[in-house]
Structures are given as C-alpha cells and as structure tokens.
Amino acid sequence: MKKFLLFVSLITGGAIAWKISRDGVSSISETVSETVETLEDTAVAITRSVFGTPYDALIESSAKQYGIEPSVLYKLLYQESRFRPDIIEGRTKSPVGAIGIAQFMPATAIEELGSVQAALDPQKAIPGAARYLAKLRNSLGGDLSKAVAAYNWGVGNVKRKGLTNAPKETQNYVLNILGVKIV
C-alpha cells in the first residue's frame, strides 16, 4: 500500500493539490475535488480488502446479512482462532472443547449449524457466527457488548450475572473486539 501526503495550495480563483509520496510528487491536480475523488476511490478499494484473509468476502457478506459490522465479525473470528489453520481445521481445540474458526462448542454447533462438523467448515461457520452473534444481540435487548460477552461467556451468564460480574477474560474479549470496557 502506497502512503502519501496531500498538499493543497490555494491560488486566486482555484486550488492545486499535489499528492506527495516517498518517491516524490506522484501527481498534480488542478482542482482539489479531482484529488478528493481519487482518494475516495482509493479508500473504497482499501475497505474491500482490509482484513487480508482468504475469508474477507465471506466475513463481509455474512456480517452485512445479519446486521453486524464486518470489522466486529472479523475481530471476533480473529480473537477466537487467530485464523490459524490448525484451529480452523480442528487439529487444535480449545481447552474446553470449542472448535473451528468461530470456536463453536459442540452443542452450540449442532444447535446453530446443524452439526459439529459444520463448525470446521469456514463457509458454514462464518455465516453461522454472524447469525449467532445477531441472535445473541437480539436476545439481549440489542446490546452488542452483551452479545459479544455472551459469545465468550455464555448467554446464561450474561443474563444471570450481568456484565459487571464478567470475568477478566470476558472483559478483555469485549475490549479487544469492540474497543470498549464493560465494567
């Protein structure tokens, strides 16, 4: 990715903008609006491949389908599996037995995905994680912080004990995914 500095000179009756990179002046525009349009086009291209995983398109479409911000779903999946092939393929399980890219517990995988094996298929697990997160959010009054905490700690714990009693692991989980402290 090429980074550059935008420099604008105001001249009577108009403006000239230069995009300056480490290599020197890369382009000169007679109007600032031309440069801004170019920057907007670049920004759109960057947001389409921001995560850099083989699952980017699926993460984005699954998140949007269930009303989840794609970056939230990406961070959740990253937090769960770090996109490590050994975790995604089920060769490495969590200490409590969660599996796959979204680290579904076997009972949750059966309930949400139809089978434990589906948790090991990113094409099924990623949309399943988005759907499950949306389901948690809806069952918790639309509160995404509670939904993310429930994904980690369990919906029963969140409902019975509340976020103020969440363990440090869950507090950090929510902080890493949403960037907010829950207690």
N, C-alpha and C positions, 0 to 999 in steps of 0.2 A: 504494500500500500504506500503510495507516494503522499507525503505530507507537504503542505505548502502554506505560505503566509500570504494573505490577501492584503494588498496595499492599495489604497484608493487616494487619488489626488483630485481635489475639487478645482475645476477650472471654470472660468466665466462661461456660463451657458451649458455646462455639462460636467462630466466626470470621466476620468480614465482610471481603470483598475488594472493592476498587474498581479499576476499570481507568481510568487517567487518561491522556488524550491531550493534545495541544497545545490542543485546543478546550475542555478541562476534563474533568470527570467524565463518562464516557460510559455507565457502568453500575455498578450496585452489586449485589453478590450476597450473599445471606445465608450462603452456605457457600462455602468455598474450592473444594470439589470441583466446584461448578457452573462456576466461573470456569476451573478447570483443564480441564474438559471442553470449554468454549468455546475455550480456547487450543489444545487438541489438534485440534479441528475446523478451526481456522484454519490450523494447521501442515500438516494434511493437504492443504488446499486450496492452500497455497503450494507444497508439493512437487510437485503435479501440473503446475504451470506455471512451474517455477523457471528454465528456460533462456530463455524468451521468444523462441523462434524458431518458424517455421512447421513445423519438423521435430520438435518436442518429443515428441509422441506416438510417432512412429516411432523416435526415438532411445531412448526409454524401453522400448518393446516389444522392439526389436531387442537392446538391451543385456541385458535380462532373459532373452530367449530363449537367449542364448549365455553366460549366467552372468557378464556384465560389469556392473560398477556403472554405472548410467546417467550419472553425472557424469564418469566416466572416458571414456566414448564421446563425450559432449558436448565435453569438453576436447580430446580427440584431433581431432575434426572441426573445432573452433574453431582449434586450432593449425595444422591443415592448410589450411583455406580461409577462416578468419575469417567464414564464412557470406556471403562476398561473391558476389553474383550472377554477376559476370564470371568468377570462378573456377569456381563451381558449373556454369555453362553451358558452360565450356570455351573461352571467349573469351580467357582468360588462362591460360597454362600455366606450370608451374614451370620454372626454368632447365634441369632435367634431363628435362623432358617429362611430369611427373606431371599428371593431370587430375582435375577434378571435386571434389565436396565432400570426399571422402576422399583425394584426391590419389593415386589408384592410378597406378602405372606401367603403360603399355600391356600389357606381358607379364603382369603380375600381374592386371590387369583381365580379360584373356582367361582366365587360369587360375582365378581366383576368382569371376568374374561371368559368364563365358561370352562376353563381347565387350568391346571398348574402349568402344563406345557406351553400355553399361550404366553405366560409371563416371560418365557425365554425367547419369544419372537418379538423383536422390537416393532415390527409392523402392526402387531396387535397390542403390545404392552404400552407403547407411547400414546396411542389414542385412548387406551384404557386408563392410563394415569391421568390424562386430561379430563376424561369423563368422571373418574372417581374424585378428583380434586373439585370439580364443579359440583358433584353430588354432595361432597362434604361441605362446601361453601353454602349450598342451598339449605342443607340441614342445620347449619349453624347461623342462620339469620343473615346470610350474605357476607359474613365476615371472613375475608381471605386469610387474615392472620390466624384465626381459629382453625380454618380449613387446613392450612399448611401445618399447624401444630398437630392437628388430628391425623394428618397423613403420617407423621412421625410417631406420635404418642398414642394414637387411637382416639376415635371419636368419643368413646365412652369416658375416657379420662378427661377429655376437654369438657364434656358436658357435666360430669360429676364434680370434678375438682377445680375447673376453671383455669384460665391461663396464668393467673398469679401463682398457682401451685405447680406449674410445669417444671420438670427437671431441667437442669442446666443444659443437657444435650438438646432438648426441645427448644429452649430459649435460643441457643446458638443456631439451631437448624432454621428457625424462623428468621433470625437476624441474617444468616447467610443467603437465604432465598429472597426475602422481602426487604432487607436492609432496615428493619425496624425492631426495636426492643419490645418484648411483650410484657415485661414486668418492670 
